[in-house]
C-alpha cells in the first residue's frame, strides 16, 4: 500500500550551504544526517551506482521531508534545469510492504536498480518511471524514524 510522498531529494554542490538554506533559512528540522566514502555497498545497490560517496540530511518540513544530498563520487553533472524542463533527482514514496509493492510495480513494467535493499530499520530501492525519472520506494520499520502519518 502506498502511503504517500515521503520526500523530495535535492542534489547540491555545497552541503553546508544547502543546510544553511533549507534548515536555517527555511526552518526545516534536521531529523537524520549521514555520510560515506565509497565503502557502503548497500547504498550502491539501492541507487544503482558504484563506489558512491555522499553526505545526506533528511529535513522535516510541515507535511513532507526534503532529502539533501551532496555526492562526491561519482562526479555529479551540473544540469540546472529551468522550471519548464523535465526531471528531478528523485522523489520517494513511503510504502508498507516494500516487497509487495516492488513485485506489483515490476509486474506492471517498472524498472528498478535491483530488489529492495534492507538497511535494518528501513528498506529502499530506486526505480524509474516510463520517462526515466527516478522514484524511490522507502519502507520504515523502526517506529522512532519520522514518517508520514497514516
N, C-alpha and C positions, 0 to 999 in steps of 0.2 A: 504494500500500500504506500503510495506517495503521500507524504505528509505536507510538503510544500517546499518552496525555495529556501534553503538554509543560508547560503552566502553567495556573493559575487566576488571573484578574485580580481585583484588589481595588481598588475606587474609594474614595478617601479625600478629605476636605475639607482636610486639612493634610498635605502631602507629608513635611515634616521629622518630624512626629510619627509618621507611618506608618513612616518609615525607622527611627526610634528603637525602634519596637515590633518590626517584622519583622526588621530587620538586627541591631540592638543587643541587644534583649531575647531574641528567639527564636534569634538566631545565624545567620540565613540570610546567605549570602555575596552581596554585590552583584557581578554579572558584567556589567551593562550599565546605563547611565543616559543619558537624553536629554530634550530639551525642544524645543518650538517654539511660535511665537506667530502663528497664523493664516496662516502662509506656507509650508505644507507640503501641497500639493495631493495628493501621493501618499498621505499619511496620510488625508486627507479621503476619497479614493476607496476606500481599504481598509476604512474603518469606516462609510462611507455617511453621513457628516455633512459640513457645510460650515464652512469657516473655523475648524477646530479649533485649540485652544491647550491644551497639556498638558505635564506633566512625567511621566516614567515611569522606573521602575527594574526590572530583572529580577533577582530574588533567588533564589539556588540553595538549595533545601532538599535533604536527602539523596536523595530519589527523584523530585523534580519541581521546578518553579520557581513562584514567586509573582511576578506582574507587578503592581507597584504603580503606580497612576495617580492623578493629580490633574488633572482637566480644569478649565480656567478659562473655556473657551468651546467649545461652547455651555454656558450656565449649567447645572450639574448639579442634578438634583432630589434631594431628601432623602427617600429611601424606605428607611428602616432596617427590614429585614424580620425577622420572628420566625423561629425555626428551622422552624416548621410552614408558613410561607408559600412560595409559588412564586418561582423566579427566582434569578439571579446575574448579575453584569455580563457575563461570558463565560467559557468555557473553550476551550482551544486544543488541537487535535490536530496533533502533529508528523506530517508526511507526507513521503513521497518521491514525486516526480512529481505536483506540485500540480495541473497542468493536467488530468491524467488523473483525479485524484480529484474535481476540480471538475466535469468533464464527467460523470463517473459519478453524482455526487450531484445535479447538475442534472437529469439524465435520470430520477432517482428522485423528483423533485419538490421538492428542497431549493431555497430561495430565497437568493440572495446579493446583496450590495451592488453587485456587478459582477464582471467577470472578475478573476482573480488579479492582484495588483499586484507588479511586480518592483522591489524596493528595492536590487538589486545583489547583495548577499551572501545575501539571503533574499527570499522571496516570501510574501505573505499576502493573505487575503481573509476578510471576515466573512460568515457566513450565518446562517440561523435554522432551529431545529428546528420540528416541527409546532406547538409551543405558543408560538413567538415568542422562545424563549431563544436567545441568540447563541452561535455556535460559530465559532471561527477556525480556518482551515486555515493551516498555517505550515510552509514548506519552508526548510531551512537548506542552503545550498550551500557556504559557507565552512567548512572543516574546523576552524577555530580558534574558532568560535562554539559555546558549550556546547549540547549536545543530549542527547537520551535515548540510552542505549546500545541497540544492536540485537543 
